[in-house]
Amino acid sequence: MKILMTGATGFIGSKIAERLALGGHSLVLLARDPERARQLLGLPYEAFAWDAMKGPPPEAALVDIDAIIHLAGETIGDGRWTPERKKKILESRTVGTRNLLEGVRLLDKKPQAFIAASAVGFYGDRGDEFVTEDSRSGQGFLAEVVRAWEAETSRAADLGIRTVLVRLGIVLGEDGGALKKLIPLFRKGGGGPAGSGRQWMSWIHVDDAVSMFVTALADPRWKGVYNGVAPNPVTNADFSKRLGDALGKPAILPAPAAALKFALGEMSELVLAGQKVAPQAAHAAGFVPKFDRIEAALAAICDDFVRSGTDTFTSRQWVPRQVEEVFEFFSESKNLVAITPEAFEFKLISQSTPRMQVGTQIECKMKVHGVTLKWRLRMDEWVPNRRFTDRQLQGPYSVWSHSHFFEPVQGGTLITDRIRYRLPGGFLGKAIAGGLARRDVEKLFEFRRKKIQERFVSS
């Protein structure tokens, strides 16, 4: 299928885009900055610049589109809800959706499906009431936003397009959403229930959220509203305890409602209001989540690396070359010099075997901020034309593990780098040098992407 996506660089959108690309679908992305989107996603796709507030997308972006996944909208949890910000939150969803569908309305050949994000904020603060897709809307700013948002989305159905609305709960994942902010706090022992802790939290693991969108796209029986939540909601107090347990930390420091209201203003609705939501429609459609219990979801997210304070970095890049050619390039340690910035003065000292294999050790040195550092790495995994992992035995990090993946995608190769690292000195070391280390890794991979582009795309 040829699928148009908005919001593809977000927490959920990037994972949906990856799933679809790996599934062989052709992607067309709408983004304010297509080049930034290209760097963030590293996937094969067409991209068009679009300011959702200024009018319909470019006509060229909509040609022969089979389906649309619409996720774009201003983040609701970044900054106090001033009148200006509330206006932006509302209009990014209503005006943006209206402009997108205006472009669709003008098409002679319209897409078969329109899959859009929504939110369980639709139900407002409902206490202990179990709500389903058939329940009425509630009160509050978020409920007002979602009602208006869904009203605009329903215009797709008026155009004769199969329309699906996924009302997402709190989406849980290691690298985004609520846990991206909560894990560092809880890991320091500073977590606990918000307000009374009795408010209900309807949640979903990010992998299940992605699966729900992909299923809604593929299954023509899916129409209307679906609650994007796990079948077992928890109270805020229970969630806090389970997260603390998963991280091996106490979670007993409460955040009083009065303090939250003072600090966050109206935005405190995000943590003090609750909904006890059932995924009735998804269950009836046969959708089975991978994670239906909060304990399993948090255990999968808060693994040993997270508990030990390890940071993560992921980079993806697609090149129009066969896996064998790309893997061969990366299997030659001498090529590391070519894709490392000159300022690092990277030099290979030795390699324990003529060809890379499990157990191969590499010694090298590089200069970082004027200091020459010596590294010794060991290949812990080596699967030709698929993946390999090198782990630091000696060097500047207390933990460094770099996994390289090579996947055939749409006639080329998707290169994925996943790094887990921890600075020496524990919390103090991270507080002093964590930001600097992160920028060094990002700078290194920005240069690497350019060199790989030159080697495999531009040549």
C-alpha positions as CSV (number, residue, x, y, z in Angstrom):
1,M,0.0,0.0,0.0
2,K,1.0,3.6,-0.5
3,I,0.4,5.3,2.9
4,L,0.4,8.9,3.8
5,M,1.4,9.7,7.4
6,T,1.4,12.8,9.6
7,G,3.2,12.8,12.9
8,A,5.6,10.2,11.7
9,T,8.6,11.6,13.7
10,G,6.7,11.3,17.1
11,F,7.0,8.6,19.7
12,I,4.3,6.4,18.3
13,G,4.5,7.6,14.7
14,S,8.1,6.7,14.2
15,K,7.4,3.1,15.3
16,I,4.4,2.8,13.1
17,A,6.5,4.1,10.2
18,E,9.2,1.6,10.9
19,R,6.7,-1.3,11.1
20,L,5.1,-0.3,7.8
21,A,8.4,0.2,6.0
22,L,9.7,-3.2,7.1
23,G,6.4,-4.6,6.0
24,G,7.0,-3.5,2.4
25,H,4.6,-0.5,2.3
26,S,5.4,2.7,0.5
27,L,5.4,5.7,2.8
28,V,4.7,9.4,2.1
29,L,5.3,11.7,5.0
30,L,4.0,15.2,5.6
31,A,6.3,17.2,7.9
32,R,7.2,20.8,8.7
33,D,10.9,19.9,8.0
34,P,11.3,17.0,5.7
35,E,15.1,16.9,6.0
36,R,14.9,16.7,9.8
37,A,12.3,13.9,9.5
38,R,14.7,12.1,7.2
39,Q,17.5,12.2,9.8
40,L,15.2,11.2,12.6
41,L,13.6,8.2,10.8
42,G,16.2,7.0,8.4
43,L,13.6,5.1,6.4
44,P,12.8,4.9,2.7
45,Y,10.0,7.3,2.0
46,E,8.9,10.4,0.1
47,A,8.5,13.5,2.1
48,F,6.7,16.8,1.5
49,A,6.8,20.0,3.5
50,W,3.4,20.9,5.1
51,D,2.4,23.5,7.6
52,A,-0.9,22.0,8.9
53,M,-2.2,25.5,9.9
54,K,-1.8,27.1,6.5
55,G,-3.8,25.0,4.2
56,P,-4.1,21.6,2.5
57,P,-1.0,19.5,1.8
58,P,0.7,19.7,-1.6
59,E,-1.3,18.0,-4.3
60,A,1.7,15.8,-5.3
61,A,1.8,14.3,-1.8
62,L,-1.8,12.9,-2.2
63,V,-1.4,11.3,-5.6
64,D,-2.5,7.6,-5.6
65,I,-2.6,7.4,-1.8
66,D,-4.2,4.1,-0.6
67,A,-4.6,5.1,3.1
68,I,-3.8,7.9,5.6
69,I,-2.5,7.6,9.2
70,H,-3.1,10.9,10.9
71,L,-1.2,11.5,14.2
72,A,-0.1,15.1,14.1
73,G,-1.0,17.4,17.0
74,E,0.7,19.7,19.4
75,T,2.1,17.9,22.5
76,I,-0.2,18.5,25.4
77,G,2.3,17.9,28.2
78,D,5.0,20.4,27.4
79,G,4.4,23.7,29.3
80,R,1.6,25.3,31.2
81,W,-1.8,25.6,29.5
82,T,-1.8,29.3,29.0
83,P,-4.7,30.6,26.8
84,E,-2.2,30.8,23.8
85,R,-1.0,27.3,24.4
86,K,-4.6,25.9,24.7
87,K,-5.5,27.5,21.4
88,K,-2.4,25.9,19.8
89,I,-3.3,22.5,21.2
90,L,-6.9,22.7,19.9
91,E,-6.1,24.2,16.5
92,S,-3.2,21.9,15.7
93,R,-5.8,19.1,15.8
94,T,-8.9,20.7,14.4
95,V,-7.5,23.1,11.8
96,G,-4.8,20.6,10.9
97,T,-7.3,17.8,10.4
98,R,-9.7,20.1,8.5
99,N,-6.9,21.2,6.1
100,L,-5.7,17.6,5.5
101,L,-9.2,16.4,4.6
102,E,-9.8,19.5,2.4
103,G,-6.9,18.2,0.3
104,V,-8.4,14.7,0.2
105,R,-11.8,16.1,-0.7
106,L,-10.4,17.5,-3.9
107,L,-9.0,14.1,-5.1
108,D,-10.7,12.2,-7.9
109,K,-9.3,8.9,-6.4
110,K,-9.7,9.0,-2.6
111,P,-7.9,6.8,-0.2
112,Q,-9.5,3.6,1.1
113,A,-8.9,4.3,4.8
114,F,-8.3,7.2,7.2
115,I,-6.8,6.0,10.5
116,A,-6.6,8.8,13.1
117,A,-5.4,9.2,16.6
118,S,-7.7,10.5,19.4
119,A,-7.5,10.2,23.2
120,V,-9.3,8.8,26.2
121,G,-9.4,12.4,27.5
122,F,-12.7,12.4,25.6
123,Y,-14.4,10.8,28.6
124,G,-13.2,13.4,31.1
125,D,-12.7,12.6,34.8
126,R,-15.1,9.7,35.4
127,G,-14.1,8.4,38.9
128,D,-14.7,4.7,39.2
129,E,-17.1,4.4,36.2
130,F,-16.0,1.9,33.6
131,V,-16.4,3.6,30.2
132,T,-16.5,2.1,26.7
133,E,-16.7,3.5,23.2
134,D,-20.4,4.0,23.7
135,S,-20.0,6.2,26.8
136,R,-20.8,9.9,26.6
137,S,-18.1,12.6,26.5
138,G,-17.0,14.2,29.7
139,Q,-16.1,17.7,31.0
140,G,-12.8,19.6,31.0
141,F,-10.4,21.1,28.5
142,L,-9.1,17.8,27.1
143,A,-12.7,16.5,26.6
144,E,-13.5,19.6,24.7
145,V,-10.4,19.3,22.5
146,V,-11.1,15.6,21.7
147,R,-14.7,16.2,20.9
148,A,-13.8,18.9,18.4
149,W,-10.9,16.8,17.0
150,E,-13.1,13.8,16.4
151,A,-15.8,16.0,14.8
152,E,-13.2,17.1,12.2
153,T,-12.0,13.5,11.7
154,S,-15.5,12.3,11.0
155,R,-15.5,14.4,7.8
156,A,-13.4,11.6,6.3
157,A,-16.4,9.2,6.7
158,D,-18.6,11.8,5.1
159,L,-16.3,11.5,2.0
160,G,-17.0,7.8,1.8
161,I,-13.7,6.8,3.3
162,R,-13.4,4.0,5.9
163,T,-12.6,5.9,9.1
164,V,-11.1,4.6,12.3
165,L,-10.5,6.7,15.5
166,V,-8.1,5.2,18.1
167,R,-8.7,6.8,21.5
168,L,-5.3,6.3,23.0
169,G,-4.7,6.0,26.7
170,I,-1.3,6.6,28.4
171,V,1.3,5.1,26.0
172,L,4.1,3.4,27.8
173,G,7.6,2.9,26.3
174,E,11.2,3.4,27.3
175,D,12.1,6.1,24.8
176,G,9.0,8.4,24.9
177,G,5.7,9.2,26.3
178,A,5.0,9.5,30.0
179,L,7.8,7.1,31.1
180,K,10.5,9.2,29.5
181,K,9.9,11.7,32.2
182,L,8.9,9.4,35.0
183,I,11.7,6.8,34.8
184,P,14.5,9.3,35.7
185,L,12.5,10.6,38.6
186,F,11.5,7.2,40.0
187,R,15.0,5.8,39.4
188,K,16.3,8.4,41.8
189,G,13.7,7.3,44.4
190,G,11.6,10.5,44.0
191,G,8.5,8.9,42.6
192,G,5.1,8.3,44.2
193,P,1.4,8.7,43.6
194,A,-0.1,12.0,42.4
195,G,-2.9,13.5,44.4
196,S,-5.0,10.9,46.1
197,G,-3.6,8.2,43.9
198,R,-7.1,6.8,43.4
199,Q,-7.6,8.2,39.9
200,W,-7.6,5.5,37.2
201,M,-5.0,5.2,34.5
202,S,-5.9,3.6,31.3
203,W,-2.6,2.6,29.6
204,I,-1.2,0.7,26.6
205,H,2.3,-0.5,25.8
206,V,3.7,1.3,22.7
207,D,4.1,-2.0,20.8
208,D,0.4,-2.7,21.2
209,A,-0.5,0.8,20.2
210,V,1.5,0.3,17.0
211,S,-0.2,-3.0,16.4
212,M,-3.6,-1.5,16.8
213,F,-3.0,1.2,14.1
214,V,-1.5,-1.4,11.8
215,T,-4.4,-3.7,12.3
216,A,-6.9,-0.9,11.8
217,L,-5.1,-0.1,8.5
218,A,-5.1,-3.7,7.2
219,D,-8.5,-5.0,8.4
220,P,-11.4,-3.5,6.4
221,R,-13.8,-4.5,9.2
222,W,-12.4,-1.9,11.5
223,K,-14.6,1.2,11.4
224,G,-15.5,3.9,13.9
225,V,-14.1,4.4,17.4
226,Y,-11.7,2.0,19.3
227,N,-10.3,2.6,22.7
228,G,-6.5,2.2,22.4
229,V,-5.9,0.8,26.0
230,A,-5.0,-2.4,27.7
231,P,-7.9,-4.3,29.3
232,N,-6.7,-3.8,32.8
233,P,-6.5,-0.2,34.0
234,V,-4.8,0.6,37.3
235,T,-5.0,3.3,39.8
236,N,-2.3,6.0,39.9
237,A,-1.1,4.6,43.3
238,D,-0.8,1.1,41.9
239,F,0.9,2.3,38.8
240,S,3.5,4.2,40.9
241,K,4.1,1.1,43.1
242,R,4.5,-1.1,40.1
243,L,6.9,1.3,38.4
244,G,9.0,1.6,41.5
245,D,9.1,-2.2,41.8
246,A,10.2,-2.6,38.2
247,L,13.0,-0.1,38.8
248,G,13.9,-1.6,42.1
249,K,13.2,1.8,43.9
250,P,10.7,2.9,46.5
251,A,7.8,4.9,45.2
252,I,6.5,6.5,48.4
253,L,6.9,10.3,47.9
254,P,3.4,11.6,47.1
255,A,2.8,14.7,45.0
256,P,-0.1,16.5,46.7
257,A,-2.9,17.7,44.5
258,A,-2.6,21.2,45.8
259,A,1.1,21.3,44.9
260,L,0.4,19.9,41.4
261,K,-2.3,22.5,40.8
262,F,0.0,25.3,41.9
263,A,2.9,24.0,39.8
264,L,1.0,23.0,36.7
265,G,-2.1,25.1,36.7
266,E,-4.9,23.7,34.6
267,M,-2.4,21.2,33.1
268,S,-2.6,19.3,36.4
269,E,-5.7,17.7,34.8
270,L,-3.3,15.4,33.0
271,V,-2.3,13.6,36.3
272,L,-5.2,14.3,38.7
273,A,-8.1,13.3,36.4
274,G,-8.6,9.7,35.5
275,Q,-10.6,7.3,33.2
276,K,-11.3,3.6,33.7
277,V,-11.6,2.6,30.1
278,A,-12.4,-0.7,28.5
279,P,-11.2,-1.7,24.9
280,Q,-14.6,-3.1,24.1
281,A,-14.5,-2.6,20.3
282,A,-11.0,-3.9,19.9
283,H,-11.8,-7.0,21.9
284,A,-14.9,-7.6,19.8
285,A,-12.8,-7.3,16.7
286,G,-10.4,-10.0,17.9
287,F,-7.5,-7.7,18.8
288,V,-5.3,-9.4,21.4
289,P,-2.7,-7.2,23.1
290,K,0.8,-8.5,23.8
291,F,0.7,-6.7,27.2
292,D,-2.5,-6.9,29.2
293,R,-1.1,-6.5,32.7
294,I,0.9,-3.5,33.9
295,E,3.5,-5.6,35.7
296,A,4.5,-7.3,32.4
297,A,4.5,-4.1,30.4
298,L,6.7,-2.3,32.9
299,A,9.0,-5.3,33.3
300,A,9.6,-5.3,29.5
301,I,10.3,-1.6,29.5
302,C,12.4,-1.3,32.7
303,D,15.0,-3.9,31.9
304,D,18.4,-4.3,33.6
305,F,19.9,-1.5,31.5
306,V,17.3,0.9,32.7
307,R,17.6,-0.1,36.3
308,S,21.3,0.3,36.2
309,G,21.1,3.8,34.8
310,T,22.2,3.0,31.2
311,D,21.3,5.5,28.5
312,T,20.2,4.5,25.0
313,F,20.8,5.9,21.5
314,T,19.2,4.7,18.2
315,S,20.0,5.7,14.7
316,R,18.5,4.4,11.4
317,Q,19.5,5.0,7.8
318,W,18.3,3.4,4.6
319,V,20.6,3.1,1.6
320,P,19.7,1.8,-1.9
321,R,22.3,-1.1,-1.8
322,Q,22.1,-4.8,-1.1
323,V,22.6,-6.1,2.4
324,E,25.7,-8.1,1.5
325,E,27.5,-5.0,0.1
326,V,26.6,-2.8,3.1
327,F,27.5,-5.5,5.7
328,E,30.9,-6.1,4.0
329,F,31.7,-2.4,4.3
330,F,31.0,-2.4,8.1
331,S,32.8,-5.7,8.7
332,E,36.1,-4.1,7.8
333,S,37.3,-2.3,10.9
334,K,39.5,0.0,8.8
335,N,36.3,1.6,7.4
336,L,35.6,3.0,10.9
337,V,38.2,5.6,10.2
338,A,36.4,6.9,7.1
339,I,33.1,7.4,9.0
340,T,34.5,9.0,12.1
341,P,35.0,12.8,12.2
342,E,38.6,13.9,11.8
343,A,38.4,15.9,15.0
344,F,38.3,12.6,17.0
345,E,41.6,11.5,15.5
346,F,40.4,7.9,15.4
347,K,43.2,5.3,14.9
348,L,43.1,1.5,14.9
349,I,45.9,-0.1,16.9
350,S,45.2,-3.8,16.5
351,Q,42.7,-6.5,15.6
352,S,43.0,-10.0,17.1
353,T,41.7,-12.0,14.1
354,P,42.1,-11.3,10.3
355,R,38.4,-11.3,9.8
356,M,35.7,-10.2,12.2
357,Q,34.0,-13.0,14.2
358,V,32.6,-13.7,17.7
359,G,35.5,-13.0,20.1
360,T,37.4,-10.7,17.9
361,Q,39.0,-7.9,19.9
362,I,39.9,-4.4,18.5
363,E,42.1,-1.8,20.1
364,C,41.8,1.8,19.0
365,K,42.3,5.3,20.3
366,M,40.5,8.6,19.7
367,K,40.6,12.1,21.0
368,V,37.6,13.5,22.8
369,H,37.7,17.2,23.9
370,G,41.4,17.2,23.8
371,V,41.9,14.0,25.8
372,T,43.3,10.9,24.0
373,L,41.3,7.8,25.1
374,K,42.1,4.2,24.5
375,W,39.4,1.7,23.7
376,R,39.3,-2.1,23.6
377,L,36.2,-3.7,22.1
378,R,35.1,-7.3,21.8
379,M,32.7,-8.8,19.3
380,D,30.0,-10.5,21.4
381,E,27.8,-11.3,18.4
382,W,28.5,-11.8,14.7
383,V,25.8,-13.0,12.3
384,P,27.0,-12.3,8.7
385,N,24.7,-10.0,6.7
386,R,22.3,-9.6,9.6
387,R,23.9,-8.1,12.8
388,F,26.8,-7.8,15.1
389,T,27.5,-6.4,18.6
390,D,30.6,-4.9,20.0
391,R,31.1,-4.4,23.7
392,Q,33.7,-2.2,25.5
393,L,36.2,-4.1,27.6
394,Q,38.3,-1.1,28.3
395,G,37.6,2.6,27.7
396,P,35.9,5.8,28.9
397,Y,32.5,4.3,29.7
398,S,31.5,2.0,32.5
399,V,29.1,0.3,30.0
400,W,29.2,0.5,26.2
401,S,27.3,-2.0,24.0
402,H,26.8,-1.2,20.3
403,S,24.5,-3.4,18.2
404,H,24.4,-3.0,14.4
405,F,21.5,-4.4,12.4
406,F,21.2,-4.8,8.6
407,E,17.7,-5.5,7.2
408,P,16.7,-5.8,3.5
409,V,13.9,-3.2,3.0
410,Q,12.4,-2.2,-0.3
411,G,15.3,-3.1,-2.5
412,G,17.9,-1.6,-0.2
413,T,19.2,-1.9,3.4
414,L,18.0,-0.4,6.6
415,I,21.0,0.1,8.9
416,T,20.1,0.4,12.6
417,D,22.5,1.2,15.3
418,R,21.4,0.7,19.0
419,I,23.8,1.8,21.7
420,R,23.5,1.4,25.4
421,Y,26.0,3.3,27.5
422,R,26.7,4.4,31.1
423,L,29.2,7.0,32.2
424,P,31.5,6.2,35.2
425,G,30.7,7.9,38.5
426,G,27.0,6.9,38.7
427,F,24.5,9.6,39.1
428,L,27.2,12.3,39.7
429,G,29.0,11.3,36.5
430,K,25.8,11.5,34.5
431,A,24.8,14.9,36.1
432,I,28.2,16.4,35.2
433,A,28.9,14.9,31.8
434,G,25.7,13.2,30.6
435,G,24.6,16.0,28.3
436,L,28.0,16.4,26.8
437,A,28.4,12.6,26.2
438,R,25.0,12.5,24.5
439,R,25.9,15.4,22.2
440,D,29.2,13.6,21.3
441,V,27.3,10.5,20.3
442,E,24.8,12.5,18.2
443,K,27.6,14.5,16.5
444,L,29.4,11.2,15.7
445,F,26.3,9.7,14.1
446,E,25.4,12.9,12.2
447,F,28.8,12.7,10.6
448,R,28.5,9.0,10.0
449,R,25.1,9.4,8.2
450,K,26.7,11.9,5.8
451,K,29.6,9.6,5.0
452,I,27.3,6.6,4.5
453,Q,25.1,8.8,2.3
454,E,28.2,9.7,0.2
455,R,29.4,6.1,0.1
456,F,26.2,4.3,-0.8
457,V,23.8,6.9,-2.2
458,S,25.6,9.8,-3.8
459,S,28.5,7.7,-5.4
